[in-house]
Amino acid sequence: MGASVGWLIGVLIAPYTEGEKLEFAQYVGIVSTFVSGYLVAKLDPTITKILSPDYLLALTATAGFRVIVFSSSLLVATLITFVFRKYYI
């Protein structure tokens, strides 16, 4: 999942043509409207729950490993996709 999302982000931040740049700008506008409206409203209760002592005690090494793998896969896929689209093609 992390690699897939990273690949998508890499494609969006490095368009090939002016047409893609205009299309991606529209997509980013739609997604940012969604994020600023719906997700930000859901963010505060989620952070409160994550930082509660009960939830922190439930974290395990497996959950931490999964978060690290997801994050690193996302970053690596984003960087690889961006570099190849921007500089090699």
N, CA, C and O of each residue as an XYZ file, in Angstrom:
356
protein
N       0.833     -1.193      0.000
C       0.000      0.000      0.000
C       0.873      1.249      0.000
O       0.589      2.209     -0.716
N       1.920      1.238      0.792
C       2.807      2.389      0.844
C       3.471      2.663     -0.491
O       3.571      3.815     -0.913
N       3.928      1.609     -1.162
C       4.569      1.777     -2.466
C       3.565      2.278     -3.508
O       3.913      3.105     -4.350
N       2.345      1.794     -3.460
C       1.319      2.234     -4.413
C       0.980      3.709     -4.233
O       0.885      4.453     -5.208
N       0.801      4.122     -2.999
C       0.496      5.528     -2.728
C       1.699      6.401     -3.085
O       1.533      7.496     -3.622
N       2.904      5.921     -2.790
C       4.111      6.659     -3.156
C       4.254      6.830     -4.651
O       4.631      7.900     -5.128
N       3.952      5.768     -5.399
C       4.010      5.847     -6.855
C       3.020      6.894     -7.367
O       3.359      7.692     -8.241
N       1.802      6.894     -6.830
C       0.791      7.860     -7.246
C       1.242      9.287     -6.945
O       1.093     10.174     -7.785
N       1.785      9.510     -5.765
C       2.266     10.848     -5.415
C       3.411     11.261     -6.343
O       3.467     12.407     -6.790
N       4.319     10.333     -6.630
C       5.422     10.626     -7.539
C       4.953     11.010     -8.928
O       5.512     11.920     -9.540
N       3.944     10.337     -9.430
C       3.388     10.662    -10.742
C       2.739     12.047    -10.718
O       2.892     12.825    -11.659
N       2.025     12.345     -9.653
C       1.328     13.629     -9.570
C       2.280     14.815     -9.452
O       1.973     15.897     -9.952
N       3.425     14.633     -8.802
C       4.324     15.770     -8.635
C       5.318     15.927     -9.780
O       6.096     16.881     -9.787
N       5.309     15.009    -10.751
C       6.225     15.110    -11.887
C       5.492     14.816    -13.193
O       5.717     13.763    -13.791
N       4.616     15.721    -13.655
C       3.897     15.478    -14.909
C       4.837     15.560    -16.112
O       5.822     16.298    -16.096
N       4.517     14.788    -17.159
C       5.317     14.788    -18.386
C       5.048     16.015    -19.246
O       5.983     16.684    -19.686
N       3.791     16.309    -19.484
C       3.428     17.349    -20.446
C       2.640     18.459    -19.763
O       2.253     18.345    -18.601
N       2.411     19.545    -20.517
C       1.596     20.645    -20.001
C       0.150     20.200    -19.788
O      -0.514     20.660    -18.859
N      -0.334     19.305    -20.649
C      -1.686     18.773    -20.485
C      -1.833     18.005    -19.176
O      -2.815     18.169    -18.451
N      -0.840     17.163    -18.885
C      -0.861     16.439    -17.622
C      -0.782     17.407    -16.446
O      -1.433     17.200    -15.422
N       0.009     18.454    -16.592
C       0.152     19.432    -15.513
C      -1.190     20.083    -15.196
O      -1.524     20.279    -14.027
N      -1.961     20.419    -16.231
C      -3.277     21.027    -16.016
C      -4.260     20.032    -15.400
O      -5.014     20.375    -14.489
N      -4.243     18.801    -15.903
C      -5.123     17.773    -15.341
C      -4.787     17.502    -13.880
O      -5.682     17.419    -13.039
N      -3.502     17.364    -13.578
C      -3.086     17.072    -12.208
C      -3.442     18.216    -11.276
O      -3.768     17.986    -10.111
N      -3.384     19.453    -11.774
C      -3.763     20.605    -10.947
C      -5.238     20.510    -10.561
O      -5.609     20.844     -9.436
N      -6.071     20.059    -11.482
C      -7.493     19.881    -11.175
C      -7.681     18.775    -10.133
O      -8.470     18.926     -9.200
N      -6.962     17.674    -10.293
C      -7.071     16.571     -9.336
C      -6.625     17.012     -7.942
O      -7.265     16.687     -6.942
N      -5.529     17.752     -7.892
C      -5.021     18.223     -6.606
C      -6.026     19.163     -5.951
O      -6.193     19.135     -4.732
N      -6.696     19.992     -6.744
C      -7.719     20.882     -6.198
C      -8.879     20.113     -5.589
O      -9.379     20.472     -4.523
N      -9.301     19.068     -6.260
C     -10.407     18.248     -5.753
C      -9.992     17.530     -4.472
O     -10.738     17.524     -3.492
N      -8.820     16.932     -4.476
C      -8.347     16.204     -3.300
C      -8.118     17.156     -2.121
O      -8.446     16.820     -0.983
N      -7.560     18.334     -2.385
C      -7.318     19.275     -1.284
C      -8.621     19.782     -0.684
O      -8.688     20.039      0.518
N      -9.653     19.929     -1.499
C     -10.961     20.310     -0.968
C     -11.482     19.222     -0.033
O     -11.995     19.517      1.046
N     -11.351     17.984     -0.443
C     -11.780     16.860      0.391
C     -10.982     16.804      1.693
O     -11.546     16.647      2.775
N      -9.660     16.935      1.570
C      -8.796     16.847      2.748
C      -9.084     17.983      3.709
O      -9.201     17.764      4.915
N      -9.199     19.187      3.191
C      -9.411     20.331      4.083
C     -10.782     20.295      4.739
O     -10.944     20.810      5.846
N     -11.749     19.713      4.101
C     -13.087     19.659      4.683
C     -13.319     18.456      5.566
O     -13.510     18.599      6.774
N     -13.307     17.299      4.992
C     -13.703     16.085      5.701
C     -12.610     15.542      6.614
O     -12.844     15.300      7.798
N     -11.426     15.354      6.063
C     -10.382     14.694      6.835
C      -9.886     15.534      8.006
O      -9.579     14.990      9.067
N      -9.804     16.843      7.831
C      -9.352     17.683      8.943
C     -10.352     17.616     10.096
O      -9.956     17.650     11.262
N     -11.637     17.522      9.781
C     -12.647     17.391     10.829
C     -12.487     16.077     11.594
O     -12.792     16.012     12.785
N     -12.016     15.040     10.924
C     -11.824     13.741     11.562
C     -10.455     13.616     12.234
O     -10.230     12.679     13.000
N      -9.560     14.528     11.964
C      -8.186     14.425     12.444
C      -8.078     14.600     13.957
O      -7.364     13.837     14.608
N      -8.763     15.577     14.526
C      -8.632     15.850     15.960
C      -9.062     14.670     16.833
O      -8.312     14.291     17.732
N     -10.234     14.074     16.608
C     -10.591     12.910     17.436
C      -9.627     11.733     17.248
O      -9.365     10.989     18.193
N      -9.111     11.569     16.053
C      -8.184     10.471     15.786
C      -6.884     10.672     16.547
O      -6.378      9.736     17.165
N      -6.340     11.873     16.511
C      -5.098     12.155     17.238
C      -5.314     12.005     18.736
O      -4.458     11.465     19.437
N      -6.448     12.477     19.227
C      -6.759     12.330     20.650
C      -6.790     10.861     21.051
O      -6.277     10.491     22.107
N      -7.390     10.028     20.213
C      -7.461      8.592     20.519
C      -6.083      7.948     20.468
O      -5.735      7.142     21.332
N      -5.301      8.304     19.454
C      -3.971      7.707     19.309
C      -3.073      8.062     20.487
O      -2.283      7.232     20.936
N      -3.188      9.277     20.986
C      -2.327      9.711     22.084
C      -2.858      9.341     23.470
O      -2.214      9.640     24.475
N      -4.009      8.705     23.534
C      -4.542      8.290     24.833
C      -3.687      7.155     25.398
O      -3.155      6.339     24.645
N      -3.557      7.105     26.733
C      -2.704      6.062     27.343
C      -3.148      4.636     27.013
O      -2.307      3.752     26.854
N      -4.441      4.406     26.911
C      -4.924      3.060     26.599
C      -4.456      2.600     25.230
O      -4.065      1.446     25.054
N      -4.496      3.500     24.265
C      -4.094      3.149     22.905
C      -2.583      2.950     22.822
O      -2.109      2.027     22.159
N      -1.830      3.817     23.497
C      -0.371      3.698     23.452
C       0.100      2.391     24.067
O       1.091      1.817     23.614
N      -0.596      1.910     25.094
C      -0.226      0.634     25.699
C      -0.528     -0.537     24.776
O       0.081     -1.600     24.893
N      -1.467     -0.340     23.862
C      -1.843     -1.419     22.947
C      -0.885     -1.525     21.759
O      -0.931     -2.514     21.027
N      -0.028     -0.541     21.555
C       0.929     -0.615     20.452
C       1.911     -1.751     20.691
O       2.416     -1.940     21.798
N       2.161     -2.480     19.659
C       3.080     -3.610     19.747
C       4.226     -3.399     18.773
O       4.202     -2.476     17.959
N       5.202     -4.241     18.862
C       6.323     -4.165     17.928
C       5.846     -4.421     16.500
O       6.372     -3.834     15.554
N       4.863     -5.283     16.342
C       4.327     -5.578     15.009
C       3.675     -4.341     14.397
O       3.899     -4.036     13.226
N       2.878     -3.636     15.178
C       2.225     -2.430     14.670
C       3.258     -1.362     14.326
O       3.147     -0.698     13.295
N       4.245     -1.198     15.172
C       5.305     -0.232     14.894
C       6.072     -0.584     13.634
O       6.396      0.296     12.836
N       6.365     -1.869     13.448
C       7.061     -2.325     12.247
C       6.242     -2.036     10.999
O       6.790     -1.613      9.981
N       4.949     -2.258     11.066
C       4.082     -2.004      9.912
C       4.048     -0.520      9.558
O       4.050     -0.163      8.380
N       4.019      0.332     10.557
C       4.032      1.787     10.306
C       5.345      2.189      9.644
O       5.350      2.976      8.697
N       6.447      1.655     10.136
C       7.753      1.980      9.564
C       7.872      1.472      8.135
O       8.374      2.191      7.271
N       7.424      0.256      7.866
C       7.483     -0.301      6.510
C       6.603      0.508      5.558
O       7.020      0.809      4.439
N       5.393      0.863      5.989
C       4.508      1.666      5.153
C       5.148      3.008      4.837
O       5.173      3.425      3.679
N       5.664      3.682      5.847
C       6.253      5.012      5.654
C       7.470      4.953      4.750
O       7.612      5.784      3.852
N       8.343      3.995      4.968
C       9.538      3.915      4.140
C       9.199      3.509      2.704
O       9.824      4.008      1.768
N       8.238      2.629      2.513
C       7.806      2.255      1.157
C       7.220      3.456      0.434
O       7.492      3.664     -0.748
N       6.425      4.238      1.129
C       5.829      5.438      0.551
C       6.913      6.413      0.103
O       6.872      6.909     -1.023
N       7.874      6.689      0.969
C       8.929      7.640      0.633
C       9.812      7.158     -0.512
O      10.121      7.927     -1.422
N      10.218      5.899     -0.475
C      11.092      5.362     -1.520
C      10.373      5.349     -2.871
O      10.959      5.741     -3.880
N       9.135      4.912     -2.905
C       8.388      4.882     -4.170
C       8.169      6.289     -4.711
O       8.259      6.504     -5.920
N       7.886      7.244     -3.840
C       7.708      8.625     -4.285
C       8.996      9.162     -4.891
O       8.973      9.761     -5.966
N      10.106      8.954     -4.219
C      11.391      9.449     -4.728
C      11.784      8.797     -6.046
O      12.203      9.484     -6.978
N      11.652      7.480     -6.132
C      12.026      6.778     -7.365
C      11.166      7.254     -8.533
O      11.685      7.549     -9.610
N       9.851      7.328     -8.321
C       8.955      7.757     -9.393
C       9.240      9.187     -9.810
O       9.292      9.488    -11.002
N       9.423     10.070     -8.843
C       9.710     11.470     -9.156
C      11.009     11.605     -9.960
O      11.037     12.291    -10.981
N      12.062     10.963     -9.510
C      13.356     11.076    -10.192
C      13.284     10.530    -11.612
O      13.796     11.163    -12.536
N      12.666      9.378    -11.807
C      12.576      8.816    -13.155
C      11.713      9.674    -14.071
O      12.064      9.867    -15.235
N      10.607     10.186    -13.579
C       9.737     11.007    -14.433
C      10.353     12.374    -14.706
O      10.163     12.927    -15.789
N      11.071     12.915    -13.767
C      11.607     14.258    -13.913
C      12.897     14.289    -14.713
O      13.092     15.194    -15.524
N      13.784     13.322    -14.507
C      15.124     13.423    -15.058
C      15.472     12.388    -16.130
O      16.385     12.630    -16.919
N      14.789     11.261    -16.190
C      15.189     10.224    -17.129
C      14.283     10.078    -18.337
O      14.672      9.468    -19.333
N      13.093     10.624    -18.262
C      12.182     10.452    -19.398
C      11.784     11.785    -19.937
O      11.019     11.858    -20.898
